[in-house]
Amino acid sequence: MVVRNWFIIFLLFSLISLALSDEKEEKKEPAPKDWSKEIFVLGENLTYSITWKGIYAGKATISIDSELATFKKRPCYVFRSSTRSSDMLSTFYEVNSTATTLIDKETLSPLKFTKNIREGNHRAYQLIYFYPEEKKIAFYKKKGDRYVLRKEFTDVGDKVQDVLSALAYLRTLLLKNVGDKSSIKVCTGKRITEVEFEVKEKKFVKVEAGEFLSLKITTSFKPDKEFASKLESDEGLFVSDEFGEVWFDVLTRRPVLMTASVPIGTVRVELSRFKFPIREEEHSEQNSPPEKPEGDKKKTEEKDDEKKKSSVKNEKGDTDAQKNQPK
C-alpha cells in the first residue's frame, strides 16, 4: 500500500514537472532581442522584402533620420519611406517612389509632407503643408518646374496626419488586444477622411527578420464607405479599403508583414532587416571592464601605491641629477 502511494505521488510530481516544462517552452519573447521597445528611435531603419508570386520584386524602407530637423523653429522627426522594384521587375513595370514627412517632436503633428511617385508610366509630385495653429492644410502638385496650389483645407481640427505620418502616429495608439479600436484623420492631398483601426487578431508571425508577437489591424473609412473608390492613384497609401493583411508588432506597432494589391497582382511585403543605433550609455556599458573581486582590488591598490613610491624616488633622483649637471 505504501509503495502504491509513493508511486502515485511520483506520477503526479512527474506530470506537474512536465506541464511546467511545456509552459516554459511555449513562452516566447514578443520580439527578437535587438528589437527596440521605444516608439521612435533616431537613426532606426526598417527594410522590407517585396515578393510577387514567390519571386523577389523589390524592397521598401521606413526610416527616421539620425538627427532632428528644425522646421518653423520646431524640432522635428524626419520620417522617410521608399519603394524600389527589382531589376527584373523594372524591365516591364518600374517602381521608384519616395516620401518624407516632418513630424513635430512635441505634438506629433506633421508639418510638411512630400511624395515623389514613379510607378510604370505614372508620375506625380506632391507637397502638403500643415498649419496646426491656423487649422489649415495646403496641398500642392508639381506642374512643370514649380508647385501649384491645388486645394486648401480650413478649420481641419487637431492632429490630421499625412499618409506616412499616420504610420508613425499609429505607434502611439493604445492598440494591444483583439477588439481594441482607434481612429485618426488622414489627408491624402485632395481629401481628408477619418480612418478607423481595429485589432482583429493577435498571434506570433514569422518573417525574414525574426518572429514577432503581432496584431492584425484592419482599416475602414468613416463615414463614407465609398470613399476609397473615389481616390485617385496619386493619393498614396489609402487607395483601397481592402489592404489584405497588415501585421504590426505588439510592442511598438511597427509594420512587420503586409499584403497589398497592385496593378500586377498581390504582393507580400515582409520585414527582412532592422537596425537601431546603440545609445551612448548602452555602448559604454558594453565596453566597460568587468568588476574585479575585492581581493584583486586590494592587490591592484597595493601595486599602485608601490608604483607611486617608485615614481617619487625616480623624480627625486632626476632632480639631484639635474643639479649636478655642468652649467
Backbone bond lengths (Angstrom), bond angles and torsions (degrees), N, CA, C in turn:
res aa  C-N    CA-C-N  psi(-1)  N-CA   C-N-CA  omega(-1)  CA-C   N-CA-C  phi
1 M - - - 1.467 - - 1.533 110.00 -
2 V 1.354 115.20 -41.88 1.456 120.31 179.88 1.524 110.36 -64.32
3 V 1.357 114.96 -42.17 1.470 120.33 179.35 1.519 110.07 -61.26
4 R 1.326 116.06 -41.95 1.464 120.70 -178.73 1.538 110.42 -63.59
5 N 1.348 116.92 -43.96 1.460 120.17 178.80 1.524 111.63 -61.13
6 W 1.359 115.06 -42.51 1.465 118.14 178.26 1.527 110.91 -63.59
7 F 1.308 116.68 -35.52 1.469 120.49 179.18 1.538 110.24 -64.30
8 I 1.346 116.27 -42.88 1.474 120.80 179.73 1.530 110.16 -64.29
9 I 1.331 117.00 -43.41 1.470 120.92 178.76 1.530 110.41 -61.26
10 F 1.340 115.12 -44.38 1.467 119.85 179.89 1.533 110.78 -62.23
11 L 1.348 116.14 -41.06 1.464 121.14 -179.85 1.540 110.62 -64.01
12 L 1.337 117.20 -44.89 1.463 121.24 178.96 1.523 111.25 -62.54
13 F 1.341 115.35 -42.66 1.463 119.91 178.89 1.523 111.17 -61.33
14 S 1.323 116.39 -40.71 1.469 121.33 179.78 1.522 111.13 -64.73
15 L 1.351 115.66 -42.36 1.466 119.93 -179.70 1.525 111.26 -65.11
16 I 1.344 116.40 -41.97 1.474 120.66 178.48 1.523 110.46 -63.17
17 S 1.333 116.56 -43.72 1.475 120.96 179.58 1.519 110.63 -62.10
18 L 1.341 116.48 -40.47 1.463 121.68 179.66 1.526 110.54 -64.61
19 A 1.328 115.78 -42.59 1.470 120.16 -179.80 1.527 110.62 -63.99
20 L 1.343 116.00 -43.58 1.463 119.60 179.33 1.512 111.25 -64.54
21 S 1.336 116.56 -38.28 1.464 120.62 179.48 1.512 111.37 -66.52
22 D 1.351 116.93 -39.28 1.476 120.64 177.64 1.519 110.38 -64.63
23 E 1.352 114.78 -39.73 1.459 119.44 -178.93 1.528 110.11 -64.26
24 K 1.344 116.04 -38.01 1.449 120.80 -179.58 1.515 110.63 -67.57
25 E 1.355 116.54 -39.39 1.456 121.00 -179.74 1.522 111.37 -67.30
26 E 1.339 116.50 -35.58 1.453 120.23 -177.00 1.524 112.26 -74.16
27 K 1.324 116.69 -22.42 1.458 119.78 -178.12 1.523 109.39 -71.73
28 K 1.341 116.12 122.39 1.455 121.49 -179.07 1.515 109.85 -121.48
29 E 1.314 114.38 153.99 1.460 118.89 172.43 1.522 108.23 -72.97
30 P 1.342 118.67 143.36 1.458 120.83 -176.83 1.525 114.40 -68.95
31 A 1.352 117.26 -12.96 1.464 120.61 -179.25 1.529 108.73 -160.14
32 P 1.332 118.39 161.63 1.467 120.23 174.46 1.525 111.20 -56.52
33 K 1.335 116.67 154.07 1.470 120.79 -172.07 1.528 113.42 -62.62
34 D 1.334 118.01 -26.97 1.462 120.89 -178.72 1.523 112.73 -85.88
35 W 1.327 117.70 -1.24 1.467 122.02 -178.03 1.523 109.68 -74.16
36 S 1.323 117.06 132.45 1.472 120.26 -178.38 1.525 110.78 -81.14
37 K 1.329 115.83 137.51 1.463 121.12 175.88 1.523 111.79 -91.00
38 E 1.335 116.59 -5.15 1.464 120.38 176.63 1.528 109.26 -77.02
39 I 1.327 116.63 144.61 1.462 120.80 -176.09 1.523 111.63 -69.29
40 F 1.333 117.08 -45.80 1.457 121.55 178.71 1.524 108.72 -123.54
41 V 1.314 117.50 129.83 1.459 122.17 178.17 1.528 108.04 -127.62
42 L 1.323 116.26 119.39 1.462 119.71 177.03 1.526 109.37 -61.18
43 G 1.319 116.18 128.13 1.461 120.56 -179.89 1.521 114.87 90.55
44 E 1.324 117.88 0.92 1.476 119.37 -179.76 1.525 110.60 -68.81
45 N 1.329 115.42 149.53 1.459 120.25 -179.59 1.528 109.44 -144.83
46 L 1.318 116.34 122.48 1.458 122.48 178.21 1.524 108.46 -113.05
47 T 1.330 116.39 127.31 1.465 121.30 -179.57 1.526 109.32 -116.07
48 Y 1.329 116.28 135.08 1.461 122.57 -177.27 1.527 110.70 -121.12
49 S 1.326 115.05 138.52 1.458 120.39 173.69 1.526 108.86 -93.17
50 I 1.322 116.26 135.93 1.458 121.88 179.31 1.525 108.42 -109.88
51 T 1.317 116.52 124.20 1.461 120.27 178.42 1.524 109.83 -123.12
52 W 1.304 115.05 147.96 1.463 122.81 178.94 1.526 107.82 -131.10
53 K 1.328 116.58 114.68 1.459 122.36 -176.49 1.529 111.28 53.90
54 G 1.340 114.99 39.62 1.464 120.67 177.75 1.520 113.97 80.85
55 I 1.326 118.34 -0.80 1.463 122.39 -178.96 1.520 109.41 -102.74
56 Y 1.331 116.58 136.43 1.459 120.48 178.34 1.527 109.61 -63.15
57 A 1.335 116.24 123.78 1.464 120.52 -174.54 1.526 112.92 -115.28
58 G 1.324 118.27 -10.86 1.455 119.56 179.45 1.515 111.74 153.10
59 K 1.315 116.06 -166.57 1.463 120.22 179.34 1.523 110.45 -141.68
60 A 1.327 114.66 158.31 1.465 121.72 176.88 1.521 107.84 -133.40
61 T 1.306 116.53 153.71 1.460 120.76 178.59 1.528 110.33 -136.01
62 I 1.321 115.38 149.24 1.459 123.06 169.31 1.526 105.97 -131.16
63 S 1.313 117.51 125.83 1.461 119.73 -174.81 1.528 111.29 -143.59
64 I 1.340 114.21 162.62 1.465 122.01 173.38 1.526 106.99 -122.62
65 D 1.322 117.06 131.69 1.462 120.16 178.71 1.525 110.36 -58.08
66 S 1.328 115.69 151.55 1.467 120.69 -176.70 1.525 113.06 -73.24
67 E 1.342 117.14 -14.59 1.462 120.44 177.56 1.524 110.22 -129.89
68 L 1.332 115.51 150.62 1.452 119.80 175.76 1.527 109.92 -71.19
69 A 1.321 116.06 146.14 1.458 121.09 174.40 1.526 108.84 -100.57
70 T 1.309 116.30 162.60 1.466 120.97 175.95 1.522 108.69 -115.15
71 F 1.313 115.63 123.00 1.461 120.97 178.94 1.519 108.04 -136.46
72 K 1.327 116.35 124.83 1.471 121.47 -175.57 1.529 110.67 54.55
73 K 1.337 114.80 40.23 1.469 123.25 178.39 1.531 113.19 63.99
74 R 1.319 116.61 21.76 1.472 120.56 179.09 1.530 109.98 -119.09
75 P 1.335 117.34 137.77 1.470 119.19 174.62 1.528 109.89 -71.60
76 C 1.322 116.07 135.00 1.473 120.21 -174.50 1.528 111.92 -134.08
77 Y 1.338 115.42 142.74 1.455 120.99 165.18 1.520 107.94 -74.32
78 V 1.327 116.14 140.50 1.463 120.07 175.61 1.528 108.02 -110.00
79 F 1.326 116.23 104.49 1.463 122.00 176.90 1.521 108.91 -93.73
80 R 1.323 116.42 137.80 1.462 121.48 177.96 1.533 109.78 -131.33
81 S 1.297 115.24 147.99 1.473 120.15 172.70 1.519 108.14 -137.80
82 S 1.309 115.02 150.65 1.468 119.89 177.52 1.518 109.18 -146.93
83 T 1.307 115.27 149.87 1.464 122.04 175.27 1.521 107.62 -135.77
84 R 1.324 116.04 127.28 1.468 120.00 -177.81 1.522 109.54 -137.73
85 S 1.320 116.27 130.66 1.463 120.89 -179.66 1.526 110.16 -78.71
86 S 1.336 115.80 157.37 1.458 121.17 177.48 1.529 109.83 -70.47
87 D 1.325 116.08 164.87 1.466 120.24 179.57 1.519 111.52 -58.88
88 M 1.341 116.27 -40.10 1.464 120.18 -178.53 1.530 110.88 -64.19
89 L 1.350 116.30 -48.43 1.457 120.22 -178.60 1.525 111.32 -66.98
90 S 1.320 116.83 -33.75 1.460 120.99 -177.33 1.518 113.05 -64.21
91 T 1.333 116.62 -19.87 1.468 118.64 -179.70 1.529 111.98 -65.81
92 F 1.351 116.83 -26.38 1.468 117.76 178.50 1.530 113.39 -125.88
93 Y 1.339 118.70 -13.83 1.469 120.12 175.09 1.524 107.97 -155.94
94 E 1.325 116.80 92.91 1.457 121.32 -176.62 1.526 111.29 -84.89
95 V 1.327 115.24 135.88 1.465 122.40 175.07 1.519 107.77 -125.16
96 N 1.325 115.43 125.62 1.459 120.59 177.09 1.531 107.55 -151.21
97 S 1.325 115.94 82.63 1.464 121.57 -174.06 1.523 110.74 -118.48
98 T 1.326 115.85 144.56 1.462 121.49 178.51 1.522 109.97 -135.26
99 A 1.326 115.37 154.49 1.469 120.95 176.30 1.525 108.67 -146.68
100 T 1.314 115.87 145.97 1.466 121.83 178.75 1.523 109.03 -138.79
101 T 1.315 116.01 137.35 1.461 119.92 176.01 1.524 109.50 -134.38
102 L 1.326 116.07 138.54 1.457 122.78 174.94 1.520 107.99 -101.20
103 I 1.342 115.93 119.68 1.462 121.53 -174.85 1.521 109.87 -114.01
104 D 1.312 116.01 123.80 1.460 121.88 178.38 1.532 109.74 -56.27
105 K 1.325 116.50 123.64 1.467 121.23 -176.13 1.526 112.43 -62.29
106 E 1.324 116.85 -33.97 1.467 120.55 -175.67 1.533 112.24 -83.31
107 T 1.313 117.67 -45.06 1.468 121.17 -173.48 1.524 113.46 -98.90
108 L 1.355 116.71 -14.97 1.463 123.30 -175.61 1.536 112.22 60.35
109 S 1.314 116.08 26.69 1.465 121.39 174.06 1.522 108.88 -96.09
110 P 1.330 118.83 138.90 1.460 120.01 176.95 1.527 110.40 -71.00
111 L 1.321 116.38 148.02 1.464 121.32 178.50 1.531 111.85 -116.36
112 K 1.337 115.97 -31.69 1.458 119.78 179.70 1.529 109.42 -151.13
113 F 1.322 116.08 132.98 1.462 121.82 -179.62 1.526 109.19 -130.30
114 T 1.339 116.16 131.81 1.467 120.83 175.00 1.517 108.91 -128.86
115 K 1.328 115.63 144.59 1.455 120.36 178.55 1.522 110.14 -144.61
116 N 1.326 115.30 130.60 1.460 122.28 175.95 1.522 108.04 -116.18
117 I 1.311 116.85 115.37 1.465 122.08 -175.96 1.525 109.83 -107.69
118 R 1.316 114.54 129.58 1.468 121.02 174.69 1.519 107.56 -139.21
119 E 1.305 116.28 98.05 1.459 122.38 -177.38 1.526 108.79 -132.68
120 G 1.331 116.57 109.90 1.464 119.81 -175.54 1.521 109.63 61.82
121 N 1.325 116.64 -125.73 1.463 121.41 177.21 1.521 112.80 -90.71
122 H 1.329 116.31 -1.80 1.463 120.38 -175.47 1.527 110.93 -85.93
123 R 1.337 116.69 132.69 1.462 123.17 176.90 1.523 109.18 -130.44
124 A 1.314 117.30 139.41 1.469 121.32 176.34 1.522 108.99 -155.90
125 Y 1.319 115.49 139.84 1.466 121.86 179.82 1.522 107.42 -130.48
126 Q 1.328 115.16 118.63 1.467 120.42 -173.87 1.521 111.72 -120.27
127 L 1.315 114.93 151.92 1.459 122.12 175.99 1.524 108.02 -144.74
128 I 1.335 115.94 127.96 1.468 120.68 178.91 1.524 108.69 -127.66
129 Y 1.341 116.62 126.91 1.457 121.95 173.47 1.524 108.88 -105.43
130 F 1.328 115.06 135.07 1.463 121.27 177.51 1.529 108.76 -110.47
131 Y 1.329 115.69 134.67 1.466 121.84 178.16 1.535 108.04 -123.57
132 P 1.340 117.90 82.74 1.481 121.56 -174.12 1.528 113.66 -57.16
133 E 1.338 117.40 -41.94 1.470 119.15 -177.85 1.532 111.55 -65.95
134 E 1.316 115.66 -37.24 1.463 120.04 -179.23 1.532 112.03 -87.97
135 K 1.352 116.32 -4.56 1.465 121.83 -177.78 1.535 110.91 53.82
136 K 1.349 112.53 48.72 1.455 119.40 -175.98 1.524 110.23 -134.50
137 I 1.343 116.66 147.42 1.459 123.22 176.26 1.524 108.06 -134.41
138 A 1.345 116.50 135.26 1.463 121.52 179.02 1.521 109.68 -120.49
139 F 1.322 116.23 127.48 1.464 122.86 -177.44 1.533 109.77 -110.35
140 Y 1.354 115.25 126.48 1.459 121.46 -179.38 1.532 110.14 -120.75
141 K 1.343 115.36 149.91 1.461 120.68 171.85 1.527 108.15 -128.20
142 K 1.310 114.87 146.86 1.457 119.32 -177.62 1.521 110.54 -79.24
143 K 1.298 115.14 131.72 1.459 121.65 177.07 1.517 107.32 -132.60
144 G 1.324 115.52 111.08 1.456 119.25 -174.12 1.513 110.00 71.02
145 D 1.326 115.76 -121.90 1.470 119.57 -179.57 1.525 113.18 -107.71
146 R 1.337 117.58 15.57 1.467 119.38 179.30 1.530 110.95 -142.51
147 Y 1.332 114.83 160.05 1.456 121.06 178.59 1.528 109.91 -92.95
148 V 1.320 114.49 136.04 1.465 121.45 -177.81 1.519 109.49 -116.88
149 L 1.341 116.64 133.96 1.462 121.00 178.26 1.529 109.72 -64.91
150 R 1.331 115.97 123.33 1.458 120.54 -179.14 1.521 112.54 -105.23
151 K 1.339 115.91 -33.77 1.465 118.09 -179.52 1.521 109.81 -158.32
152 E 1.318 115.43 147.05 1.461 121.42 177.96 1.526 109.14 -129.95
153 F 1.348 114.46 131.91 1.466 120.47 179.15 1.528 108.46 -108.64
154 T 1.316 116.67 137.75 1.466 120.89 177.13 1.528 109.82 -124.64
155 D 1.343 115.01 157.75 1.460 121.28 -179.90 1.533 111.07 52.23
156 V 1.330 116.18 51.76 1.473 121.16 -172.59 1.530 114.37 -88.85
157 G 1.325 119.60 -11.83 1.460 119.31 -179.39 1.520 111.49 88.07
158 D 1.323 115.40 -176.62 1.461 121.04 -173.38 1.525 112.73 -89.51
159 K 1.332 114.19 149.68 1.469 124.37 168.77 1.525 114.33 51.91
160 V 1.320 117.41 43.49 1.464 120.30 169.54 1.526 106.65 -72.44
161 Q 1.321 117.60 132.43 1.457 122.79 -175.04 1.526 111.46 -104.30
162 D 1.334 116.06 157.77 1.461 119.82 167.18 1.529 107.53 -91.09
163 V 1.334 117.25 178.89 1.469 118.96 -172.37 1.529 113.11 -69.82
164 L 1.340 118.26 -22.49 1.465 120.77 177.25 1.520 111.60 -90.45
165 S 1.332 117.20 -43.16 1.469 119.39 178.71 1.529 111.19 -65.06
166 A 1.351 116.54 -23.11 1.471 119.84 176.83 1.525 110.49 -61.25
167 L 1.340 117.07 -38.95 1.467 120.67 177.44 1.526 110.71 -66.39
168 A 1.337 116.22 -35.40 1.460 119.78 177.80 1.526 110.74 -70.62
169 Y 1.328 116.51 -44.10 1.466 121.01 -177.97 1.531 111.09 -66.96
170 L 1.320 116.41 -28.63 1.467 120.49 177.98 1.526 111.54 -58.34
171 R 1.326 116.79 -29.02 1.469 121.07 179.76 1.528 112.21 -64.25
172 T 1.327 116.97 -24.53 1.462 120.87 -176.39 1.526 112.91 -89.46
173 L 1.327 117.23 -11.07 1.461 120.32 -175.44 1.528 111.28 -78.48
174 L 1.327 116.13 150.44 1.468 121.20 -179.61 1.523 109.88 -84.80
175 L 1.317 114.32 76.57 1.471 121.44 177.30 1.523 107.66 -119.80
176 K 1.332 116.28 102.33 1.464 119.60 -175.09 1.522 113.65 -132.64
177 N 1.341 116.49 -22.40 1.463 119.40 -174.88 1.525 110.70 -132.40
178 V 1.330 115.06 159.22 1.464 120.63 179.76 1.537 109.08 -58.86
179 G 1.329 115.24 131.08 1.456 120.56 -179.38 1.518 114.01 100.27
180 D 1.347 117.16 -17.47 1.471 120.02 178.12 1.523 109.91 -64.19
181 K 1.335 116.30 140.02 1.463 121.70 -179.29 1.520 110.44 -133.13
182 S 1.316 115.41 153.44 1.453 121.19 172.82 1.528 107.57 -161.77
183 S 1.312 116.87 163.21 1.466 119.56 -179.04 1.519 110.67 -144.13
184 I 1.331 115.72 153.50 1.454 122.29 176.19 1.524 108.17 -141.96
185 K 1.326 115.78 160.34 1.458 120.33 175.77 1.519 109.05 -96.86
186 V 1.340 115.81 136.57 1.452 121.92 -175.89 1.524 109.72 -126.10
187 C 1.335 115.47 133.50 1.462 120.82 174.17 1.522 108.22 -101.87
188 T 1.321 116.77 117.45 1.462 121.67 178.66 1.524 111.89 -88.31
189 G 1.300 116.25 -6.85 1.455 121.63 -176.49 1.510 109.28 124.24
190 K 1.313 115.58 -67.09 1.461 120.23 -179.32 1.519 112.62 -88.40
191 R 1.310 117.32 -15.84 1.460 120.18 -174.77 1.531 110.92 -142.62
192 I 1.315 115.03 158.62 1.468 122.38 170.20 1.519 106.46 -121.94
193 T 1.316 115.94 129.15 1.456 119.62 179.34 1.522 109.90 -137.57
194 E 1.320 116.46 156.50 1.462 121.49 174.84 1.520 108.42 -91.87
195 V 1.322 115.66 126.46 1.460 121.93 -179.55 1.516 108.72 -110.76
196 E 1.317 116.35 126.43 1.467 121.15 -179.94 1.515 109.88 -103.30
197 F 1.327 115.63 132.95 1.460 122.86 177.69 1.525 109.07 -108.12
198 E 1.330 115.48 138.89 1.471 120.09 177.85 1.521 109.44 -140.58
199 V 1.342 115.38 134.76 1.468 121.27 177.30 1.527 108.72 -81.26
200 K 1.327 116.09 119.34 1.462 121.25 -177.67 1.525 113.49 -101.49
201 E 1.324 116.39 -27.08 1.468 119.14 -174.90 1.525 109.18 -156.17
202 K 1.324 115.40 153.40 1.469 121.60 179.33 1.523 108.69 -138.26
203 K 1.323 116.40 120.06 1.463 119.57 179.88 1.530 109.24 -164.68
204 F 1.328 115.77 170.70 1.455 120.52 175.74 1.520 109.24 -77.76
205 V 1.325 115.68 133.13 1.463 121.94 178.84 1.526 107.75 -121.92
206 K 1.328 115.91 129.05 1.463 120.63 -179.28 1.516 109.85 -102.06
207 V 1.337 115.75 124.38 1.456 122.16 177.41 1.524 108.02 -128.50
208 E 1.316 115.74 -179.79 1.464 120.09 -176.85 1.523 112.51 -59.75
209 A 1.329 117.33 -33.66 1.470 121.45 -177.43 1.524 113.47 -80.20
210 G 1.332 117.89 -10.34 1.463 120.66 -178.87 1.520 111.59 141.86
211 E 1.336 115.21 -168.36 1.464 121.17 -178.93 1.529 109.26 -110.60
212 F 1.337 116.21 130.71 1.460 121.30 -175.10 1.528 110.27 -128.73
213 L 1.331 116.16 138.25 1.452 120.32 167.22 1.529 105.85 -72.96
214 S 1.330 116.64 118.02 1.458 120.21 -167.20 1.523 112.93 -128.64
215 L 1.319 114.25 159.61 1.462 123.01 177.56 1.526 108.96 -113.87
216 K 1.320 115.76 130.62 1.451 119.73 171.81 1.528 106.95 -88.46
217 I 1.338 115.70 112.78 1.458 120.90 -175.75 1.525 109.70 -113.75
218 T 1.316 116.36 125.65 1.460 120.94 178.55 1.527 109.68 -101.86
219 T 1.327 115.51 160.65 1.460 120.72 179.22 1.520 109.85 -124.13
220 S 1.298 115.40 148.71 1.469 120.58 174.48 1.515 108.17 -146.62
221 F 1.338 115.64 153.62 1.461 121.07 -175.50 1.519 110.47 -101.00
222 K 1.328 116.01 138.38 1.460 121.73 179.31 1.530 108.54 -125.92
223 P 1.327 118.53 143.85 1.465 126.59 -4.62 1.518 112.35 -93.64
224 D 1.367 117.25 -7.47 1.451 121.57 -172.74 1.527 110.42 -89.24
225 K 1.328 117.76 109.17 1.467 121.55 -178.72 1.524 111.82 -69.08
226 E 1.338 116.73 -20.79 1.451 120.20 -179.88 1.527 111.75 -91.65
227 F 1.326 116.07 8.34 1.462 120.14 -175.71 1.523 111.76 -57.11
228 A 1.340 117.44 -47.01 1.462 120.99 -174.69 1.522 111.75 -60.61
229 S 1.333 117.07 -36.45 1.467 119.75 -178.09 1.524 111.74 -69.15
230 K 1.336 117.68 -17.05 1.457 121.38 -179.49 1.522 112.38 -88.92
231 L 1.325 116.71 -13.39 1.456 119.86 -176.57 1.522 111.07 -70.95
232 E 1.326 115.60 147.45 1.448 120.84 176.11 1.524 109.47 -96.35
233 S 1.324 116.23 164.41 1.459 120.81 -172.81 1.525 113.72 -65.57
234 D 1.346 118.03 -20.02 1.453 119.37 -178.90 1.522 113.09 -92.73
235 E 1.327 117.51 11.17 1.458 120.07 -178.68 1.525 112.88 -93.18
236 G 1.341 116.46 4.95 1.457 119.39 164.82 1.502 116.25 91.81
237 L 1.328 114.65 -143.96 1.461 123.32 -168.64 1.518 113.46 -59.09
238 F 1.327 118.16 -42.96 1.453 120.84 -173.29 1.535 110.49 -89.18
239 V 1.328 116.84 65.08 1.457 122.18 -177.65 1.517 111.01 -92.51
240 S 1.304 118.30 -22.02 1.453 121.17 -178.83 1.513 109.44 -143.54
241 D 1.351 116.51 149.75 1.463 117.75 176.83 1.525 111.22 -88.28
242 E 1.325 116.93 9.48 1.456 121.58 175.15 1.521 108.45 -123.99
243 F 1.333 115.30 89.35 1.458 120.08 -176.40 1.522 112.18 -86.85
244 G 1.318 119.12 -2.96 1.448 119.98 -169.42 1.513 108.60 79.58
245 E 1.318 117.06 -150.69 1.459 120.76 -178.74 1.521 110.94 -90.74
246 V 1.319 115.99 133.90 1.465 121.89 174.11 1.523 107.27 -128.98
247 W 1.334 116.28 119.39 1.458 122.03 -178.16 1.527 109.66 -114.00
248 F 1.341 115.48 132.63 1.460 122.25 179.21 1.524 108.41 -120.07
249 D 1.351 117.25 144.13 1.463 117.89 177.92 1.526 109.50 -67.52
250 V 1.314 116.64 144.96 1.462 122.06 -171.62 1.526 112.31 -70.94
251 L 1.324 118.42 -23.01 1.465 121.25 -175.86 1.526 112.79 -77.53
252 T 1.334 116.84 -41.09 1.472 119.61 -172.63 1.523 113.63 -132.21
253 R 1.319 118.19 -2.32 1.464 122.69 -177.28 1.537 111.86 59.48
254 R 1.324 116.57 34.94 1.468 119.33 168.72 1.532 107.37 -81.37
255 P 1.336 118.68 140.87 1.468 119.37 -179.46 1.520 111.97 -67.23
256 V 1.336 115.17 135.79 1.460 122.13 -178.30 1.530 111.33 -112.93
257 L 1.334 116.38 -41.62 1.462 121.20 -176.92 1.522 109.77 -148.16
258 M 1.339 115.93 136.04 1.459 120.58 179.89 1.526 109.68 -142.44
259 T 1.308 116.40 148.56 1.459 121.52 166.44 1.518 106.78 -122.87
260 A 1.323 116.43 140.61 1.461 119.92 -176.31 1.517 109.89 -145.43
261 S 1.322 115.25 150.04 1.462 121.22 177.31 1.525 109.87 -92.80
262 V 1.319 116.02 129.56 1.463 123.26 177.41 1.522 107.34 -129.11
263 P 1.343 118.30 170.27 1.465 119.89 -177.53 1.526 115.25 -54.84
264 I 1.342 118.41 -25.41 1.465 119.73 -178.21 1.530 112.21 -94.97
265 G 1.332 118.41 1.69 1.463 121.52 179.53 1.512 111.56 130.29
266 T 1.340 117.11 -156.22 1.463 122.07 -179.27 1.526 110.14 -97.16
267 V 1.313 116.05 131.59 1.460 120.81 178.42 1.528 109.79 -114.27
268 R 1.324 115.10 153.26 1.463 122.44 177.55 1.524 107.43 -111.55
269 V 1.322 115.56 128.40 1.467 121.46 -179.28 1.519 107.75 -119.84
270 E 1.339 116.97 112.20 1.462 119.66 -177.70 1.517 111.34 -126.53
271 L 1.326 115.18 146.11 1.456 121.48 -179.70 1.531 109.00 -64.76
272 S 1.332 115.97 122.55 1.461 119.98 -178.21 1.528 112.52 -108.30
273 R 1.336 116.30 -32.85 1.468 120.26 179.02 1.526 109.09 -147.43
274 F 1.330 115.57 155.38 1.460 120.08 173.47 1.520 109.35 -146.32
275 K 1.321 115.39 152.37 1.455 119.98 -178.60 1.519 109.25 -143.18
276 F 1.328 115.85 127.34 1.460 122.36 175.76 1.529 107.51 -126.21
277 P 1.325 118.23 122.01 1.474 120.10 -179.39 1.519 111.43 -60.24
278 I 1.330 115.86 146.18 1.465 121.25 176.58 1.513 108.19 -80.06
279 R 1.337 116.55 127.63 1.452 120.63 179.06 1.529 109.96 -71.56
280 E 1.335 116.48 158.62 1.462 121.71 -175.23 1.524 112.03 -59.30
281 E 1.348 116.78 -42.28 1.468 118.91 -178.47 1.523 111.31 -66.18
282 E 1.368 116.27 -36.63 1.456 119.85 177.71 1.518 109.82 -67.35
283 H 1.351 115.91 -40.96 1.459 120.69 -179.16 1.530 111.04 -62.73
284 S 1.360 116.89 -42.31 1.459 120.84 -179.33 1.522 111.15 -67.82
285 E 1.344 116.65 -35.79 1.468 120.44 178.09 1.524 110.49 -65.57
286 Q 1.357 115.77 -40.79 1.461 119.60 -178.60 1.525 111.37 -67.45
287 N 1.350 117.19 -34.89 1.456 121.10 -175.79 1.523 113.79 -92.61
288 S 1.333 118.43 -5.20 1.458 120.46 -178.92 1.523 109.95 -72.68
289 P 1.364 118.21 141.47 1.474 120.89 -179.13 1.523 111.03 -68.03
290 P 1.320 117.80 152.59 1.471 120.44 179.77 1.520 111.43 -65.08
291 E 1.315 115.23 149.64 1.464 121.72 179.76 1.524 109.34 -66.13
292 K 1.341 117.68 133.73 1.458 121.83 -179.30 1.520 110.74 -88.21
293 P 1.351 117.89 147.62 1.474 120.45 175.45 1.523 110.43 -63.09
294 E 1.353 115.50 160.51 1.462 121.21 -177.14 1.522 111.75 -57.30
295 G 1.356 116.38 -41.80 1.465 120.28 -179.21 1.510 111.53 -60.25
296 D 1.341 116.25 -44.08 1.462 121.05 179.78 1.521 110.55 -65.63
297 K 1.364 115.80 -36.32 1.466 119.67 179.28 1.520 110.36 -60.89
298 K 1.388 116.84 -44.77 1.462 121.23 -178.55 1.529 110.57 -63.01
299 K 1.364 115.52 -42.17 1.464 119.42 179.67 1.524 110.56 -62.79
300 T 1.312 115.17 -41.27 1.470 120.02 179.80 1.520 110.73 -64.48
301 E 1.358 115.75 -41.88 1.463 119.78 179.50 1.532 110.67 -63.82
302 E 1.384 116.56 -40.60 1.468 120.30 178.82 1.523 110.60 -62.92
303 K 1.351 116.24 -41.36 1.464 120.16 179.22 1.525 110.61 -64.66
304 D 1.337 115.81 -39.12 1.464 119.81 178.72 1.524 111.12 -63.44
305 D 1.371 116.65 -40.16 1.468 120.70 178.24 1.521 111.05 -62.76
306 E 1.362 116.51 -42.20 1.467 120.91 179.08 1.518 110.80 -62.89
307 K 1.366 115.49 -40.11 1.467 119.57 179.01 1.520 111.30 -63.40
308 K 1.370 115.60 -41.31 1.465 120.24 -179.99 1.524 110.25 -62.41
309 K 1.374 117.61 -45.41 1.463 121.45 179.38 1.519 111.00 -61.26
310 S 1.340 115.41 -42.98 1.459 120.61 179.12 1.514 110.60 -62.58
311 S 1.334 115.99 -39.83 1.463 121.24 -179.64 1.517 111.15 -64.46
312 V 1.354 116.20 -40.57 1.467 120.79 178.48 1.516 110.72 -62.54
313 K 1.355 117.35 -43.79 1.465 122.20 178.70 1.519 110.77 -60.27
314 N 1.361 115.90 -44.40 1.461 120.39 -178.90 1.520 111.43 -63.72
315 E 1.380 114.96 -40.88 1.457 118.69 179.24 1.529 111.16 -62.90
316 K 1.367 115.56 -39.53 1.471 120.24 178.96 1.513 110.69 -64.79
317 G 1.346 115.50 -42.55 1.463 119.92 178.74 1.509 111.17 -63.07
318 D 1.348 116.37 -40.56 1.454 120.48 179.72 1.519 111.02 -64.14
319 T 1.349 115.79 -38.74 1.467 119.95 179.55 1.521 111.12 -64.01
320 D 1.359 115.84 -42.94 1.462 120.19 179.01 1.509 110.60 -63.98
321 A 1.315 116.21 -39.70 1.469 119.80 179.57 1.522 111.72 -64.04
322 Q 1.350 116.03 -39.00 1.458 120.92 179.10 1.524 110.60 -63.38
323 K 1.347 116.12 -38.11 1.482 119.91 179.94 1.528 110.81 -65.53
324 N 1.328 115.51 -33.32 1.463 119.50 -175.98 1.518 113.75 -86.47
325 Q 1.335 117.73 -1.59 1.453 119.62 179.37 1.523 110.11 -69.80
326 P 1.382 118.05 144.02 1.471 120.51 178.52 1.507 110.81 -68.22
327 K 1.289 117.20 141.78 1.454 121.70 -179.39 1.513 109.71 -88.76
